């Protein structure tokens, strides 16, 4: 009963993510138990002993997590982006549109000289046309390494 060649091998991070899920679940149970002991137990000695015992379990579980390990498991789970140059150009395009809107709003409300606002809108519009050309060039070109979706 060996593995069939059709079965997909688990990813290297799958075991780590399962372990992380188990530890987080155990940590949640321990914290809820700690709250239950503090709220429901009325005898001071029993509250102290139960609270300290569960506090030790919480600390032990939290030490096993490690902040770097949690972040690494989270980062490794996102899909890989393949079109980073296109994404960056589109984000710049959207920033210029927001800027154009802001210049129009402050121009209409009288916070900026109308001629200055019109000149600035013209500069932004020319930059938008340049960005459209850059978007056309970047479309369909994959990035060399790609980044994880959770990185940005």
N, CA, C and O atoms as a GROMACS GRO file, in nm:
protein
  608
    1UNK      N    1   0.082  -0.118   0.000
    1UNK     CA    2   0.000   0.000   0.000
    1UNK      C    3   0.086   0.125   0.000
    1UNK      O    4   0.084   0.202   0.096
    2UNK      N    5   0.160   0.145  -0.104
    2UNK     CA    6   0.245   0.264  -0.116
    2UNK      C    7   0.165   0.380  -0.170
    2UNK      O    8   0.048   0.366  -0.208
    3UNK      N    9   0.229   0.495  -0.172
    3UNK     CA   10   0.163   0.613  -0.226
    3UNK      C   11   0.150   0.599  -0.376
    3UNK      O   12   0.245   0.560  -0.444
    4UNK      N   13   0.034   0.631  -0.428
    4UNK     CA   14   0.015   0.625  -0.572
    4UNK      C   15   0.079   0.747  -0.635
    4UNK      O   16   0.085   0.852  -0.571
    5UNK      N   17   0.128   0.737  -0.758
    5UNK     CA   18   0.191   0.852  -0.822
    5UNK      C   19   0.094   0.965  -0.849
    5UNK      O   20   0.138   1.078  -0.873
    6UNK      N   21  -0.036   0.939  -0.845
    6UNK     CA   22  -0.135   1.043  -0.871
    6UNK      C   23  -0.156   1.135  -0.752
    6UNK      O   24  -0.201   1.248  -0.767
    7UNK      N   25  -0.122   1.086  -0.633
    7UNK     CA   26  -0.144   1.167  -0.512
    7UNK      C   27  -0.042   1.280  -0.506
    7UNK      O   28   0.076   1.262  -0.535
    8UNK      N   29  -0.092   1.395  -0.468
    8UNK     CA   30  -0.006   1.511  -0.456
    8UNK      C   31   0.064   1.508  -0.321
    8UNK      O   32   0.000   1.484  -0.218
    9UNK      N   33   0.193   1.532  -0.321
    9UNK     CA   34   0.268   1.533  -0.196
    9UNK      C   35   0.232   1.658  -0.117
    9UNK      O   36   0.211   1.764  -0.176
   10UNK      N   37   0.225   1.646   0.016
   10UNK     CA   38   0.194   1.764   0.095
   10UNK      C   39   0.306   1.866   0.083
   10UNK      O   40   0.423   1.831   0.068
   11UNK      N   41   0.269   1.993   0.089
   11UNK     CA   42   0.370   2.099   0.078
   11UNK      C   43   0.458   2.097   0.202
   11UNK      O   44   0.416   2.052   0.309
   12UNK      N   45   0.583   2.147   0.189
   12UNK     CA   46   0.674   2.143   0.303
   12UNK      C   47   0.620   2.217   0.425
   12UNK      O   48   0.651   2.180   0.538
   13UNK      N   49   0.540   2.322   0.405
   13UNK     CA   50   0.489   2.398   0.518
   13UNK      C   51   0.359   2.344   0.574
   13UNK      O   52   0.309   2.398   0.674
   14UNK      N   53   0.302   2.240   0.514
   14UNK     CA   54   0.172   2.189   0.559
   14UNK      C   55   0.180   2.134   0.701
   14UNK      O   56   0.092   2.161   0.783
   15UNK      N   57   0.285   2.058   0.732
   15UNK     CA   58   0.299   2.002   0.867
   15UNK      C   59   0.318   2.113   0.969
   15UNK      O   60   0.264   2.107   1.080
   16UNK      N   61   0.395   2.215   0.931
   16UNK     CA   62   0.418   2.327   1.023
   16UNK      C   63   0.287   2.403   1.047
   16UNK      O   64   0.260   2.445   1.159
   17UNK      N   65   0.207   2.421   0.942
   17UNK     CA   66   0.080   2.492   0.960
   17UNK      C   67  -0.016   2.410   1.046
   17UNK      O   68  -0.090   2.467   1.126
   18UNK      N   69  -0.016   2.276   1.030
   18UNK     CA   70  -0.100   2.191   1.116
   18UNK      C   71  -0.056   2.203   1.261
   18UNK      O   72  -0.139   2.217   1.351
   19UNK      N   73   0.076   2.197   1.284
   19UNK     CA   74   0.128   2.210   1.419
   19UNK      C   75   0.091   2.346   1.479
   19UNK      O   76   0.051   2.356   1.594
   20UNK      N   77   0.106   2.450   1.397
   20UNK     CA   78   0.073   2.585   1.442
   20UNK      C   79  -0.075   2.594   1.478
   20UNK      O   80  -0.111   2.655   1.579
   21UNK      N   81  -0.160   2.535   1.395
   21UNK     CA   82  -0.304   2.535   1.425
   21UNK      C   83  -0.335   2.463   1.554
   21UNK      O   84  -0.419   2.508   1.632
   22UNK      N   85  -0.267   2.350   1.577
   22UNK     CA   86  -0.288   2.275   1.701
   22UNK      C   87  -0.245   2.357   1.822
   22UNK      O   88  -0.317   2.365   1.922
   23UNK      N   89  -0.127   2.418   1.814
   23UNK     CA   90  -0.076   2.497   1.927
   23UNK      C   91  -0.165   2.617   1.954
   23UNK      O   92  -0.193   2.648   2.069
   24UNK      N   93  -0.210   2.684   1.848
   24UNK     CA   94  -0.300   2.799   1.868
   24UNK      C   95  -0.432   2.754   1.930
   24UNK      O   96  -0.486   2.822   2.017
   25UNK      N   97  -0.484   2.640   1.886
   25UNK     CA   98  -0.607   2.587   1.946
   25UNK      C   99  -0.588   2.553   2.093
   25UNK      O  100  -0.673   2.586   2.176
   26UNK      N  101  -0.476   2.487   2.126
   26UNK     CA  102  -0.447   2.454   2.265
   26UNK      C  103  -0.430   2.580   2.348
   26UNK      O  104  -0.475   2.587   2.463
   27UNK      N  105  -0.365   2.680   2.291
   27UNK     CA  106  -0.346   2.807   2.362
   27UNK      C  107  -0.482   2.873   2.390
   27UNK      O  108  -0.503   2.926   2.499
   28UNK      N  109  -0.571   2.871   2.293
   28UNK     CA  110  -0.704   2.927   2.313
   28UNK      C  111  -0.779   2.854   2.423
   28UNK      O  112  -0.842   2.917   2.508
   29UNK      N  113  -0.772   2.722   2.423
   29UNK     CA  114  -0.838   2.643   2.528
   29UNK      C  115  -0.779   2.677   2.665
   29UNK      O  116  -0.853   2.691   2.763
   30UNK      N  117  -0.646   2.691   2.673
   30UNK     CA  118  -0.583   2.722   2.801
   30UNK      C  119  -0.623   2.861   2.850
   30UNK      O  120  -0.648   2.880   2.969
   31UNK      N  121  -0.631   2.958   2.761
   31UNK     CA  122  -0.671   3.093   2.800
   31UNK      C  123  -0.816   3.093   2.848
   31UNK      O  124  -0.849   3.156   2.948
   32UNK      N  125  -0.903   3.022   2.775
   32UNK     CA  126  -1.043   3.014   2.819
   32UNK      C  127  -1.054   2.942   2.954
   32UNK      O  128  -1.136   2.980   3.037
   33UNK      N  129  -0.973   2.838   2.975
   33UNK     CA  130  -0.971   2.769   3.104
   33UNK      C  131  -0.926   2.862   3.215
   33UNK      O  132  -0.981   2.861   3.325
   34UNK      N  133  -0.824   2.943   3.186
   34UNK     CA  134  -0.775   3.041   3.284
   34UNK      C  135  -0.886   3.139   3.322
   34UNK      O  136  -0.905   3.169   3.439
   35UNK      N  137  -0.958   3.188   3.221
   35UNK     CA  138  -1.069   3.279   3.249
   35UNK      C  139  -1.177   3.211   3.332
   35UNK      O  140  -1.233   3.271   3.424
   36UNK      N  141  -1.207   3.086   3.299
   36UNK     CA  142  -1.309   3.013   3.374
   36UNK      C  143  -1.268   2.995   3.519
   36UNK      O  144  -1.349   3.011   3.610
   37UNK      N  145  -1.139   2.962   3.542
   37UNK     CA  146  -1.092   2.946   3.680
   37UNK      C  147  -1.104   3.077   3.755
   37UNK      O  148  -1.149   3.079   3.870
   38UNK      N  149  -1.063   3.186   3.693
   38UNK     CA  150  -1.066   3.316   3.761
   38UNK      C  151  -1.208   3.363   3.789
   38UNK      O  152  -1.232   3.432   3.888
   39UNK      N  153  -1.302   3.328   3.703
   39UNK     CA  154  -1.439   3.376   3.719
   39UNK      C  155  -1.524   3.282   3.804
   39UNK      O  156  -1.602   3.327   3.888
   40UNK      N  157  -1.509   3.151   3.782
   40UNK     CA  158  -1.601   3.055   3.843
   40UNK      C  159  -1.555   3.000   3.978
   40UNK      O  160  -1.639   2.962   4.060
   41UNK      N  161  -1.426   2.995   4.003
   41UNK     CA  162  -1.377   2.938   4.129
   41UNK      C  163  -1.377   3.046   4.235
   41UNK      O  164  -1.320   3.154   4.216
   42UNK      N  165  -1.443   3.016   4.348
   42UNK     CA  166  -1.453   3.119   4.452
   42UNK      C  167  -1.350   3.101   4.564
   42UNK      O  168  -1.316   3.198   4.631
   43UNK      N  169  -1.300   2.980   4.584
   43UNK     CA  170  -1.201   2.956   4.690
   43UNK      C  171  -1.067   3.017   4.647
   43UNK      O  172  -1.017   2.986   4.539
   44UNK      N  173  -1.010   3.104   4.730
   44UNK     CA  174  -0.886   3.173   4.693
   44UNK      C  175  -0.770   3.077   4.662
   44UNK      O  176  -0.697   3.099   4.566
   45UNK      N  177  -0.753   2.972   4.744
   45UNK     CA  178  -0.641   2.881   4.723
   45UNK      C  179  -0.660   2.804   4.591
   45UNK      O  180  -0.565   2.789   4.514
   46UNK      N  181  -0.780   2.756   4.566
   46UNK     CA  182  -0.807   2.682   4.442
   46UNK      C  183  -0.792   2.774   4.320
   46UNK      O  184  -0.741   2.732   4.216
   47UNK      N  185  -0.835   2.899   4.334
   47UNK     CA  186  -0.820   2.995   4.225
   47UNK      C  187  -0.672   3.019   4.196
   47UNK      O  188  -0.631   3.024   4.080
   48UNK      N  189  -0.592   3.034   4.301
   48UNK     CA  190  -0.448   3.060   4.283
   48UNK      C  191  -0.378   2.941   4.219
   48UNK      O  192  -0.300   2.957   4.124
   49UNK      N  193  -0.406   2.820   4.271
   49UNK     CA  194  -0.340   2.700   4.217
   49UNK      C  195  -0.383   2.676   4.072
   49UNK      O  196  -0.299   2.653   3.984
   50UNK      N  197  -0.512   2.681   4.047
   50UNK     CA  198  -0.562   2.660   3.910
   50UNK      C  199  -0.512   2.766   3.814
   50UNK      O  200  -0.474   2.736   3.701
   51UNK      N  201  -0.512   2.891   3.860
   51UNK     CA  202  -0.464   3.001   3.776
   51UNK      C  203  -0.317   2.987   3.742
   51UNK      O  204  -0.277   3.008   3.628
   52UNK      N  205  -0.235   2.951   3.842
   52UNK     CA  206  -0.091   2.935   3.819
   52UNK      C  207  -0.062   2.817   3.727
   52UNK      O  208   0.025   2.825   3.640
   53UNK      N  209  -0.135   2.707   3.746
   53UNK     CA  210  -0.112   2.590   3.662
   53UNK      C  211  -0.146   2.622   3.516
   53UNK      O  212  -0.070   2.587   3.425
   54UNK      N  213  -0.258   2.688   3.494
   54UNK     CA  214  -0.295   2.723   3.356
   54UNK      C  215  -0.205   2.832   3.301
   54UNK      O  216  -0.178   2.834   3.181
   55UNK      N  217  -0.158   2.923   3.385
   55UNK     CA  218  -0.065   3.026   3.339
   55UNK      C  219   0.064   2.962   3.289
   55UNK      O  220   0.120   3.005   3.188
   56UNK      N  221   0.111   2.858   3.359
   56UNK     CA  222   0.232   2.788   3.315
   56UNK      C  223   0.210   2.722   3.179
   56UNK      O  224   0.298   2.725   3.094
   57UNK      N  225   0.093   2.664   3.159
   57UNK     CA  226   0.061   2.601   3.030
   57UNK      C  227   0.056   2.706   2.920
   57UNK      O  228   0.105   2.683   2.810
   58UNK      N  229  -0.004   2.821   2.950
   58UNK     CA  230  -0.014   2.929   2.850
   58UNK      C  231   0.126   2.977   2.810
   58UNK      O  232   0.155   2.994   2.692
   59UNK      N  233   0.211   3.000   2.910
   59UNK     CA  234   0.347   3.045   2.880
   59UNK      C  235   0.422   2.940   2.799
   59UNK      O  236   0.491   2.974   2.703
   60UNK      N  237   0.409   2.814   2.836
   60UNK     CA  238   0.478   2.707   2.764
   60UNK      C  239   0.432   2.700   2.618
   60UNK      O  240   0.514   2.686   2.527
   61UNK      N  241   0.300   2.708   2.595
   61UNK     CA  242   0.248   2.704   2.459
   61UNK      C  243   0.291   2.827   2.379
   61UNK      O  244   0.328   2.816   2.262
   62UNK      N  245   0.288   2.943   2.442
   62UNK     CA  246   0.327   3.067   2.373
   62UNK      C  247   0.475   3.064   2.336
   62UNK      O  248   0.513   3.113   2.230
   63UNK      N  249   0.559   3.008   2.422
   63UNK     CA  250   0.702   2.999   2.390
   63UNK      C  251   0.723   2.906   2.271
   63UNK      O  252   0.814   2.929   2.191
   64UNK      N  253   0.642   2.804   2.259
   64UNK     CA  254   0.655   2.712   2.147
   64UNK      C  255   0.613   2.772   2.014
   64UNK      O  256   0.653   2.725   1.908
   65UNK      N  257   0.531   2.877   2.020
   65UNK     CA  258   0.486   2.939   1.896
   65UNK      C  259   0.599   3.016   1.829
   65UNK      O  260   0.631   2.989   1.713
   66UNK      N  261   0.657   3.108   1.898
   66UNK     CA  262   0.760   3.192   1.839
   66UNK      C  263   0.699   3.286   1.737
   66UNK      O  264   0.635   3.242   1.642
   67UNK      N  265   0.718   3.416   1.755
   67UNK     CA  266   0.658   3.515   1.666
   67UNK      C  267   0.706   3.498   1.523
   67UNK      O  268   0.627   3.512   1.430
   68UNK      N  269   0.833   3.469   1.504
   68UNK     CA  270   0.886   3.454   1.368
   68UNK      C  271   0.821   3.336   1.299
   68UNK      O  272   0.792   3.342   1.179
   69UNK      N  273   0.799   3.228   1.372
   69UNK     CA  274   0.737   3.109   1.312
   69UNK      C  275   0.593   3.138   1.271
   69UNK      O  276   0.549   3.094   1.164
   70UNK      N  277   0.520   3.211   1.354
   70UNK     CA  278   0.381   3.244   1.322
   70UNK      C  279   0.377   3.330   1.195
   70UNK      O  280   0.298   3.303   1.104
   71UNK      N  281   0.461   3.432   1.189
   71UNK     CA  282   0.464   3.519   1.072
   71UNK      C  283   0.508   3.444   0.948
   71UNK      O  284   0.452   3.465   0.840
   72UNK      N  285   0.605   3.356   0.961
   72UNK     CA  286   0.654   3.280   0.847
   72UNK      C  287   0.545   3.187   0.793
   72UNK      O  288   0.527   3.177   0.672
   73UNK      N  289   0.472   3.121   0.880
   73UNK     CA  290   0.365   3.031   0.835
   73UNK      C  291   0.255   3.111   0.768
   73UNK      O  292   0.198   3.065   0.669
   74UNK      N  293   0.224   3.228   0.819
   74UNK     CA  294   0.122   3.313   0.759
   74UNK      C  295   0.166   3.361   0.621
   74UNK      O  296   0.087   3.359   0.527
   75UNK      N  297   0.291   3.403   0.610
   75UNK     CA  298   0.343   3.456   0.485
   75UNK      C  299   0.350   3.346   0.378
   75UNK      O  300   0.323   3.372   0.261
   76UNK      N  301   0.384   3.225   0.419
   76UNK     CA  302   0.400   3.116   0.322
   76UNK      C  303   0.267   3.067   0.268
   76UNK      O  304   0.265   2.993   0.169
   77UNK      N  305   0.157   3.106   0.329
   77UNK     CA  306   0.028   3.052   0.287
   77UNK      C  307  -0.038   3.130   0.173
   77UNK      O  308  -0.133   3.081   0.113
   78UNK      N  309   0.010   3.251   0.142
   78UNK     CA  310  -0.055   3.332   0.040
   78UNK      C  311  -0.016   3.289  -0.101
   78UNK      O  312   0.087   3.226  -0.121
   79UNK      N  313  -0.099   3.323  -0.198
   79UNK     CA  314  -0.066   3.290  -0.337
   79UNK      C  315   0.051   3.374  -0.386
   79UNK      O  316   0.078   3.482  -0.332
   80UNK      N  317   0.120   3.325  -0.487
   80UNK     CA  318   0.234   3.397  -0.542
   80UNK      C  319   0.184   3.495  -0.647
   80UNK      O  320   0.107   3.459  -0.736
   81UNK      N  321   0.228   3.620  -0.635
   81UNK     CA  322   0.197   3.720  -0.737
   81UNK      C  323   0.299   3.706  -0.848
   81UNK      O  324   0.418   3.692  -0.823
   82UNK      N  325   0.252   3.711  -0.970
   82UNK     CA  326   0.342   3.693  -1.083
   82UNK      C  327   0.366   3.821  -1.160
   82UNK      O  328   0.461   3.827  -1.238
   83UNK      N  329   0.287   3.923  -1.141
   83UNK     CA  330   0.296   4.043  -1.222
   83UNK      C  331   0.323   4.166  -1.134
   83UNK      O  332   0.241   4.258  -1.127
   84UNK      N  333   0.437   4.166  -1.069
   84UNK     CA  334   0.470   4.273  -0.975
   84UNK      C  335   0.484   4.409  -1.042
   84UNK      O  336   0.438   4.509  -0.987
   85UNK      N  337   0.546   4.414  -1.161
   85UNK     CA  338   0.565   4.543  -1.230
   85UNK      C  339   0.429   4.602  -1.267
   85UNK      O  340   0.408   4.723  -1.251
   86UNK      N  341   0.339   4.520  -1.315
   86UNK     CA  342   0.205   4.568  -1.350
   86UNK      C  343   0.132   4.618  -1.226
   86UNK      O  344   0.069   4.724  -1.228
   87UNK      N  345   0.142   4.543  -1.119
   87UNK     CA  346   0.075   4.583  -0.994
   87UNK      C  347   0.127   4.717  -0.943
   87UNK      O  348   0.049   4.804  -0.904
   88UNK      N  349   0.259   4.734  -0.945
   88UNK     CA  350   0.318   4.860  -0.897
   88UNK      C  351   0.274   4.977  -0.984
   88UNK      O  352   0.246   5.085  -0.932
   89UNK      N  353   0.267   4.956  -1.115
   89UNK     CA  354   0.227   5.064  -1.205
   89UNK      C  355   0.080   5.099  -1.185
   89UNK      O  356   0.044   5.217  -1.186
   90UNK      N  357  -0.003   4.999  -1.167
   90UNK     CA  358  -0.146   5.025  -1.144
   90UNK      C  359  -0.166   5.098  -1.010
   90UNK      O  360  -0.249   5.188  -1.001
   91UNK      N  361  -0.089   5.059  -0.908
   91UNK     CA  362  -0.099   5.129  -0.779
   91UNK      C  363  -0.057   5.275  -0.792
   91UNK      O  364  -0.119   5.363  -0.732
   92UNK      N  365   0.047   5.301  -0.871
   92UNK     CA  366   0.089   5.440  -0.895
   92UNK      C  367  -0.020   5.515  -0.972
   92UNK      O  368  -0.047   5.631  -0.943
   93UNK      N  369  -0.081   5.448  -1.068
   93UNK     CA  370  -0.190   5.508  -1.146
   93UNK      C  371  -0.304   5.550  -1.053
   93UNK      O  372  -0.357   5.660  -1.064
   94UNK      N  373  -0.342   5.461  -0.963
   94UNK     CA  374  -0.450   5.492  -0.868
   94UNK      C  375  -0.413   5.607  -0.775
   94UNK      O  376  -0.497   5.689  -0.740
   95UNK      N  377  -0.285   5.612  -0.735
   95UNK     CA  378  -0.240   5.723  -0.649
   95UNK      C  379  -0.251   5.856  -0.725
   95UNK      O  380  -0.288   5.958  -0.667
   96UNK      N  381  -0.218   5.854  -0.853
   96UNK     CA  382  -0.229   5.977  -0.933
   96UNK      C  383  -0.376   6.018  -0.950
   96UNK      O  384  -0.406   6.138  -0.950
   97UNK      N  385  -0.465   5.922  -0.965
   97UNK     CA  386  -0.608   5.954  -0.975
   97UNK      C  387  -0.656   6.018  -0.846
   97UNK      O  388  -0.732   6.115  -0.848
   98UNK      N  389  -0.612   5.964  -0.731
   98UNK     CA  390  -0.650   6.023  -0.602
   98UNK      C  391  -0.597   6.166  -0.592
   98UNK      O  392  -0.666   6.256  -0.544
   99UNK      N  393  -0.473   6.185  -0.638
   99UNK     CA  394  -0.412   6.318  -0.635
   99UNK      C  395  -0.490   6.414  -0.726
   99UNK      O  396  -0.514   6.529  -0.688
  100UNK      N  397  -0.528   6.368  -0.844
  100UNK     CA  398  -0.606   6.450  -0.936
  100UNK      C  399  -0.738   6.492  -0.872
  100UNK      O  400  -0.779   6.608  -0.883
  101UNK      N  401  -0.804   6.400  -0.807
  101UNK     CA  402  -0.930   6.431  -0.740
  101UNK      C  403  -0.907   6.534  -0.629
  101UNK      O  404  -0.986   6.628  -0.615
  102UNK      N  405  -0.801   6.518  -0.552
  102UNK     CA  406  -0.774   6.610  -0.442
  102UNK      C  407  -0.746   6.750  -0.496
  102UNK      O  408  -0.795   6.849  -0.441
  103UNK      N  409  -0.667   6.760  -0.604
  103UNK     CA  410  -0.637   6.890  -0.663
  103UNK      C  411  -0.766   6.955  -0.714
  103UNK      O  412  -0.784   7.076  -0.697
  104UNK      N  413  -0.853   6.877  -0.774
  104UNK     CA  414  -0.980   6.931  -0.823
  104UNK      C  415  -1.066   6.981  -0.707
  104UNK      O  416  -1.127   7.088  -0.716
  105UNK      N  417  -1.071   6.906  -0.599
  105UNK     CA  418  -1.153   6.944  -0.484
  105UNK      C  419  -1.100   7.073  -0.420
  105UNK      O  420  -1.178   7.165  -0.394
  106UNK      N  421  -0.971   7.080  -0.396
  106UNK     CA  422  -0.919   7.201  -0.330
  106UNK      C  423  -0.922   7.321  -0.424
  106UNK      O  424  -0.929   7.435  -0.379
  107UNK      N  425  -0.917   7.296  -0.557
  107UNK     CA  426  -0.931   7.405  -0.652
  107UNK      C  427  -1.072   7.460  -0.653
  107UNK      O  428  -1.092   7.582  -0.656
  108UNK      N  429  -1.172   7.370  -0.649
  108UNK     CA  430  -1.313   7.413  -0.649
  108UNK      C  431  -1.351   7.484  -0.520
  108UNK      O  432  -1.435   7.574  -0.521
  109UNK      N  433  -1.290   7.445  -0.411
  109UNK     CA  434  -1.324   7.506  -0.281
  109UNK      C  435  -1.248   7.635  -0.255
  109UNK      O  436  -1.267   7.700  -0.152
  110UNK      N  437  -1.160   7.672  -0.348
  110UNK     CA  438  -1.091   7.799  -0.336
  110UNK      C  439  -0.965   7.796  -0.251
  110UNK      O  440  -0.914   7.901  -0.215
  111UNK      N  441  -0.915   7.678  -0.218
  111UNK     CA  442  -0.794   7.669  -0.137
  111UNK      C  443  -0.668   7.685  -0.221
  111UNK      O  444  -0.558   7.698  -0.168
  112UNK      N  445  -0.684   7.684  -0.352
  112UNK     CA  446  -0.570   7.699  -0.442
  112UNK      C  447  -0.612   7.789  -0.557
  112UNK      O  448  -0.728   7.789  -0.599
  113UNK      N  449  -0.518   7.866  -0.606
  113UNK     CA  450  -0.541   7.954  -0.719
  113UNK      C  451  -0.591   7.869  -0.837
  113UNK      O  452  -0.531   7.766  -0.866
  114UNK      N  453  -0.699   7.910  -0.908
  114UNK     CA  454  -0.754   7.829  -1.016
  114UNK      C  455  -0.653   7.798  -1.128
  114UNK      O  456  -0.653   7.687  -1.182
  115UNK      N  457  -0.568   7.893  -1.162
  115UNK     CA  458  -0.469   7.867  -1.267
  115UNK      C  459  -0.366   7.764  -1.222
  115UNK      O  460  -0.326   7.678  -1.300
  116UNK      N  461  -0.324   7.773  -1.097
  116UNK     CA  462  -0.228   7.678  -1.044
  116UNK      C  463  -0.289   7.538  -1.038
  116UNK      O  464  -0.225   7.440  -1.074
  117UNK      N  465  -0.414   7.531  -0.995
  117UNK     CA  466  -0.483   7.402  -0.988
  117UNK      C  467  -0.498   7.342  -1.128
  117UNK      O  468  -0.480   7.222  -1.146
  118UNK      N  469  -0.531   7.425  -1.226
  118UNK     CA  470  -0.546   7.376  -1.363
  118UNK      C  471  -0.413   7.327  -1.419
  118UNK      O  472  -0.409   7.225  -1.488
  119UNK      N  473  -0.304   7.399  -1.389
  119UNK     CA  474  -0.171   7.354  -1.435
  119UNK      C  475  -0.134   7.220  -1.372
  119UNK      O  476  -0.082   7.132  -1.439
  120UNK      N  477  -0.163   7.208  -1.242
  120UNK     CA  478  -0.131   7.083  -1.173
  120UNK      C  479  -0.215   6.967  -1.226
  120UNK      O  480  -0.165   6.855  -1.240
  121UNK      N  481  -0.341   6.993  -1.256
  121UNK     CA  482  -0.425   6.889  -1.316
  121UNK      C  483  -0.370   6.845  -1.452
  121UNK      O  484  -0.372   6.727  -1.485
  122UNK      N  485  -0.319   6.941  -1.529
  122UNK     CA  486  -0.259   6.907  -1.658
  122UNK      C  487  -0.136   6.819  -1.642
  122UNK      O  488  -0.116   6.725  -1.719
  123UNK      N  489  -0.052   6.850  -1.542
  123UNK     CA  490   0.067   6.768  -1.515
  123UNK      C  491   0.025   6.627  -1.476
  123UNK      O  492   0.082   6.529  -1.523
  124UNK      N  493  -0.075   6.617  -1.390
  124UNK     CA  494  -0.122   6.485  -1.344
  124UNK      C  495  -0.181   6.408  -1.462
  124UNK      O  496  -0.156   6.288  -1.475
  125UNK      N  497  -0.258   6.474  -1.546
  125UNK     CA  498  -0.318   6.404  -1.661
  125UNK      C  499  -0.211   6.353  -1.756
  125UNK      O  500  -0.224   6.242  -1.809
  126UNK      N  501  -0.105   6.430  -1.780
  126UNK     CA  502   0.004   6.382  -1.866
  126UNK      C  503   0.070   6.260  -1.803
  126UNK      O  504   0.105   6.165  -1.873
  127UNK      N  505   0.088   6.263  -1.669
  127UNK     CA  506   0.149   6.149  -1.601
  127UNK      C  507   0.058   6.026  -1.611
  127UNK      O  508   0.108   5.914  -1.625
  128UNK      N  509  -0.072   6.046  -1.604
  128UNK     CA  510  -0.166   5.935  -1.619
  128UNK      C  511  -0.154   5.871  -1.757
  128UNK      O  512  -0.158   5.749  -1.770
  129UNK      N  513  -0.138   5.954  -1.861
  129UNK     CA  514  -0.120   5.901  -1.996
  129UNK      C  515   0.010   5.821  -2.005
  129UNK      O  516   0.014   5.716  -2.070
  130UNK      N  517   0.116   5.870  -1.940
  130UNK     CA  518   0.243   5.795  -1.938
  130UNK      C  519   0.224   5.661  -1.868
  130UNK      O  520   0.275   5.558  -1.912
  131UNK      N  521   0.150   5.664  -1.757
  131UNK     CA  522   0.128   5.541  -1.682
  131UNK      C  523   0.045   5.440  -1.762
  131UNK      O  524   0.068   5.320  -1.751
  132UNK      N  525  -0.050   5.487  -1.841
  132UNK     CA  526  -0.127   5.395  -1.926
  132UNK      C  527  -0.032   5.324  -2.023
  132UNK      O  528  -0.046   5.204  -2.046
  133UNK      N  529   0.064   5.400  -2.079
  133UNK     CA  530   0.162   5.336  -2.168
  133UNK      C  531   0.246   5.234  -2.092
  133UNK      O  532   0.275   5.126  -2.144
  134UNK      N  533   0.286   5.269  -1.969
  134UNK     CA  534   0.365   5.176  -1.888
  134UNK      C  535   0.284   5.052  -1.851
  134UNK      O  536   0.337   4.942  -1.846
  135UNK      N  537   0.155   5.070  -1.825
  135UNK     CA  538   0.068   4.957  -1.793
  135UNK      C  539   0.058   4.865  -1.914
  135UNK      O  540   0.063   4.742  -1.901
  136UNK      N  541   0.044   4.924  -2.032
  136UNK     CA  542   0.038   4.844  -2.154
  136UNK      C  543   0.166   4.763  -2.172
  136UNK      O  544   0.160   4.647  -2.211
  137UNK      N  545   0.282   4.825  -2.143
  137UNK     CA  546   0.410   4.754  -2.156
  137UNK      C  547   0.426   4.645  -2.050
  137UNK      O  548   0.482   4.539  -2.079
  138UNK      N  549   0.376   4.670  -1.929
  138UNK     CA  550   0.395   4.575  -1.819
  138UNK      C  551   0.296   4.459  -1.824
  138UNK      O  552   0.321   4.353  -1.766
  139UNK      N  553   0.184   4.478  -1.892
  139UNK     CA  554   0.080   4.374  -1.896
  139UNK      C  555   0.135   4.246  -1.959
  139UNK      O  556   0.194   4.248  -2.067
  140UNK      N  557   0.114   4.135  -1.890
  140UNK     CA  558   0.155   4.005  -1.940
  140UNK      C  559   0.299   3.968  -1.910
  140UNK      O  560   0.339   3.854  -1.934
  141UNK      N  561   0.378   4.061  -1.857
  141UNK     CA  562   0.517   4.030  -1.824
  141UNK      C  563   0.523   3.980  -1.680
  141UNK      O  564   0.483   4.051  -1.588
  142UNK      N  565   0.573   3.860  -1.662
  142UNK     CA  566   0.585   3.803  -1.528
  142UNK      C  567   0.712   3.854  -1.460
  142UNK      O  568   0.813   3.880  -1.526
  143UNK      N  569   0.706   3.866  -1.329
  143UNK     CA  570   0.822   3.905  -1.251
  143UNK      C  571   0.917   3.787  -1.241
  143UNK      O  572   0.876   3.672  -1.257
  144UNK      N  573   1.043   3.816  -1.214
  144UNK     CA  574   1.144   3.710  -1.206
  144UNK      C  575   1.114   3.612  -1.094
  144UNK      O  576   1.104   3.492  -1.118
  145UNK      N  577   1.099   3.663  -0.972
  145UNK     CA  578   1.081   3.572  -0.858
  145UNK      C  579   0.938   3.563  -0.810
  145UNK      O  580   0.896   3.460  -0.759
  146UNK      N  581   0.864   3.669  -0.826
  146UNK     CA  582   0.729   3.672  -0.772
  146UNK      C  583   0.732   3.693  -0.622
  146UNK      O  584   0.829   3.656  -0.555
  147UNK      N  585   0.627   3.750  -0.570
  147UNK     CA  586   0.617   3.771  -0.426
  147UNK      C  587   0.489   3.709  -0.376
  147UNK      O  588   0.396   3.684  -0.452
  148UNK      N  589   0.486   3.684  -0.247
  148UNK     CA  590   0.364   3.631  -0.185
  148UNK      C  591   0.263   3.744  -0.172
  148UNK      O  592   0.300   3.859  -0.151
  149UNK      N  593   0.136   3.712  -0.185
  149UNK     CA  594   0.030   3.812  -0.177
  149UNK      C  595   0.027   3.877  -0.040
  149UNK      O  596  -0.012   3.994  -0.030
  150UNK      N  597   0.064   3.808   0.065
  150UNK     CA  598   0.061   3.864   0.200
  150UNK      C  599   0.177   3.956   0.227
  150UNK      O  600   0.175   4.028   0.328
  151UNK      N  601   0.280   3.958   0.142
  151UNK     CA  602   0.397   4.043   0.165
  151UNK      C  603   0.368   4.190   0.144
  151UNK      O  604   0.427   4.274   0.211
  152UNK      N  605   0.280   4.221   0.054
  152UNK     CA  606   0.257   4.362   0.023
  152UNK      C  607   0.130   4.412   0.084
  152UNK      O  608   0.096   4.529   0.067
   0.00000   0.00000   0.00000
